[in-house]
Amino acid sequence: MSKCVLHHADAIMTVGKIKSAKKRKDLLKILCGENGFINAVSECCWNISNDRVPLTIKQKNIRKKYLKKIQGLGARTGVSQKDKKAYLQKGGFLPLFPLLLGPIIGAITGLIKKKIIG
């Protein structure tokens, strides 16, 4: 995982823990103004769409439902930063954050612990 994802891991986890869709949407509007947050979410979506992260059956069903949107956000070419920002701020796939991005951040923190301890 990149330094960008490691830097914004806390913000992504916080967005994932918020139960209220309205509060989550408001927080995303604030976070999308930060440099690098959109890149971090984009990298997480890229990893989800390319099966780099192990998912449960429930998470795979959600991924199937939002796969086109995940691929659009995770695209490395063809989608501008402005379009990704607008899409995130609109909150087009709010269920994605708590159910899919959580495992990625968990994997990241596991890697960090291994590097620090090991």
C-alpha positions, 0 to 999 in steps of 0.5 A, spaced: 500 500 500 502 507 498 504 512 503 497 516 501 493 510 503 497 509 510 496 517 511 489 517 510 487 510 513 484 513 519 480 518 515 477 512 511 476 508 517 472 514 521 468 514 515 467 507 515 464 507 522 459 512 521 452 509 521 448 515 519 448 516 511 447 524 512 453 524 517 458 520 512 456 524 506 457 531 510 464 528 512 466 526 505 465 533 503 470 535 508 475 530 506 474 530 499 478 537 500 484 534 502 490 533 498 491 525 497 484 523 500 481 521 493 487 518 491 487 513 497 480 512 496 481 510 489 487 506 490 483 502 495 477 501 490 483 499 485 485 493 490 477 491 491 476 491 483 482 487 482 481 482 488 487 484 491 483 484 498 480 478 501 472 479 502 467 475 505 461 473 501 457 479 504 462 483 502 463 480 495 455 481 494 456 488 495 462 489 491 458 485 485 452 491 486 457 497 486 462 494 481 462 499 475 462 505 480 468 501 484 472 500 477 470 508 475 473 510 482 479 505 482 481 507 474 488 509 473 486 513 467 480 515 463 477 518 469 479 525 472 480 527 479 475 532 479 470 527 477 472 522 482 471 528 487 464 529 485 462 522 485 465 521 492 461 528 495 455 526 492 455 519 496 453 515 490 455 508 494 455 510 501 454 503 503 461 501 500 465 505 506 463 501 512 463 494 508 468 494 503 474 499 505 474 497 512 477 490 510 483 494 506 484 498 512 485 492 517 489 489 512 494 495 512 494 496 519 496 489 520 502 490 515 504 496 519 504 492 525 508 486 522 513 492 519 514 495 526 514 489 530 518 484 525 
